[in-house]
Amino acid sequence: MDGSEGLDALFKHATEGILITNNQGEIVKINPSAESLFGYDSGELVGKGIELLIPSHLKDKHVHHRESYNKSPRPRSMGKGFDLFGLKKNGSEIPVEISLSNYTSKNGVYVIAFIIDITERKIAEEKLRSYSTELETKVEDRTLMLREAINELEKTKEEINSALAKEKELNDLKSRFVSMASHEFRTPLSTILSSVSLISKYNTLETEEKRVKHINRIKSSVGHLTDLLNDFLSLGKLEEGMIHSNPDLFDIVDFCDEIIQEMQVVAKEGQVVSYNNFGEKNIVNLDVKLVRNILINLLSNAIKFSPEDKEIQLQTFVGEKEIKITVKDSGIGIAKEDQLHLFERFFRGQNATNIQGTGLGLNIVTKYVELMNGTIKFETELNKGTTFIINLPI
């Protein structure tokens, strides 16, 4: 078999579609594989324009590309990076891969096109893309689930940390309570016990003064114990949400005068509790019990922390929308490092450790003020006194 027979056999029996076009884009030769690929009978495409095999929406572009190629022919792949389609005789489109080459004879320049049907490859690629998309979706779903799980863990961690912090706070409060209670209860109980023991010895008229003195000591100690228990009860009720603000109309001047008379009885030697009301109004709409507890607590502290022969001032000013209550003493003042913790439960200032108290009073006052939607602040100077200012909407 000579060379021409071999080439002819290769052309006819190649599995790839092969066709040859002239300068005008006419098909001059086509192998059986190409005819079968596009659904044409043997010899049916010879002499036809190559655009017959191009989908209508691509024909204009193809003519332009073909003319450009004819001007500068060289072996190359067509449509690199793009999807190419061929048009079958029945009008359906198929994805193809095309490589071009050229040769020149005495009759002119000819273009050889090698065509492969890549339908199965495209199906496989689509399946791969679909699988990849599905895999990405699953990864995203798993990532979302993992993120949610991490968020839940973080939330649980925060809850645990919060619970541990509360437990630590509770343990600290218990420790401080035990320490405070053991000290605060022991002193008045010891006083009561010793005074009761001594009273039994003072049974004559000559010892009446001593007996009265010890009776007063017992009364004072019992009063202190009562104050302690009242603080604990108030704190418990506040924590349980059992105390609410129930406003009612009352005369603040008459109210404060009664409080002053009551507190003057427990004042130290030479201490005077004075009262002044500013403004033209006297009637306010507030919770009487809460205001009473606030004033008694603040005035008690003023008496407790002020020396003898000092004035304690109570002032009120009733405006259009709120009442301003001021309690000013001439006591020991509050150290700068203690001011930040002043309203915390069981807190006692460094300069108040030798003065009776639970460290609950101001904490309770603050909560009462909050129940009435008010504010509390203070001004203080060490060893010169403290002023508490309360503003309550009326």
Beta strands, then each sheet from edge to edge (+ up, - down):
strand 1: 17-21
strand 2: 27-30
strand 3: 76-77
strand 4: 84-87
strand 5: 93-105
strand 6: 108-117
strand 7: 248-251
strand 8: 272-278
strand 9: 283-286
strand 10: 311-318
strand 11: 322-328
strand 12: 375-381
strand 13: 385-393
sheet 1: 2+ 1- 6+ 5- 3+
sheet 2: 2+ 1- 6+ 5- 4+
sheet 3: 7+ 9-
sheet 4: 8+ 10+ 11- 13+ 12-
end
